[in-house]
Amino acid sequence: MNNETSENPEINFNNRIPLEDIQIAVTDLKSQLAKVIIGQENFIELLITAFLANGHVLIEGVPGVAKTLTAKLFAKTLKTDFSRIQFTPDLMPSDVLGTSVLNPKTTEFEFKPGPIFSNIVLIDEINRAPAKTQAALFEVMEERQITIDGTRYPMKPPFMVLATQNPIDQEGTYALPEAQLDRFLFKIKVDYPKPEEEIQILQSHHQRKGAKADADIRPVLTPQKLQELQIQIQKVLVEEKLLNYIAQLVIKTRNHPHLYLGASPRASIAVMNASKAMAAIQGRDFVIPEDIKRVLVPALAHRVILSPEREMEGLTQENVIDLIANTIEIPR
């Protein structure tokens, strides 16, 4: 033991990874969104967590709870390209990905990129498009590329899909394929605001006097800086016992009596990456069990299917994930 340690028994903890930039970026993002979005702290924190973890997000909520508005404002806080695709029953895969068009001057086909070629892509009412259009998103969401006529077209990083859906309206909608749901890092459910928050929303709209909601939002993060932060987050430490904990949680979904279908290994990776981002947001360069439990429901609930009996009883995927989390011993 050296003299410095013996003279000063208090150990000053220093992160191995410089997390100051992540802290500043998260604070700036939250402060910009707070100019318009009132409440929804959980929604915003999970949205930022997914973005730093380089994942896609499915946002579910009834109409009018600012799902689309929050996604649009979030995109505006970033110095990146943004595109919005309104999914409808007559939407074709080429309307999303792009298509090859004959150039009469050269008599050759040229590829015309679709709206998916952007950094932040907002897909509004994703469950209103048919299966063939949903399937067009499989490759681009998982591999960040599309293949048209045998040619590969990579997406320019960063690339994130923010999709919204309404859980109430079932007419003219199509259930998302399990393979597509599995490609979303998080499924975030947006609830109604609290009474005091709704009063603040009314006051904010009244004081704005018709001005656009995004008028005061300014970009605070560049693509280059974001990539640096995402690389830093991948270096966050996860101890072996916590990796075992994540594996036990996910494996338990595959043989749980309340579930017809459990989560895949991709879900394990999603929980690990999301917990790394959550730890970094909290100012730590190491994951603790609370980080894992914090991201467990949004990362797993949409990847499992209830047994028909439990579904008829009114049980939800979130309830089962909570039950599983309470049965697995937390490592310390």
Secondary structure, 3 states (H helix, E strand, C coil): CCHHHHHCCCCCCCCCCCCHHHHHHHHHHHHHHCCCCCCCHHHHHHHHHHHHCCCCEEEECCCCCCHHHHHHHHHHCECCCEEEEECCCCCCHHHHHEEEEEECCCCEEEEEECCCCCCEEEEECHHHCCHHHHHCHHHHHHHCEEEECCEEEECCCCCEEEEEECCCCCCCCCCCCHHHHCCCCEEEECCCCCHHHHHHHHHHHHHHCCCCCCCCCCCCECHHHHHHHHHHHHCCECCHHHHHHHHHHHHHHHCCCCEEECCCHHHHHHHHHHHHHHHHHCCCCECCHHHHHHHHHHHHHHHCEECHHHHHCCCCHHHHHHHHHHHCCCCC
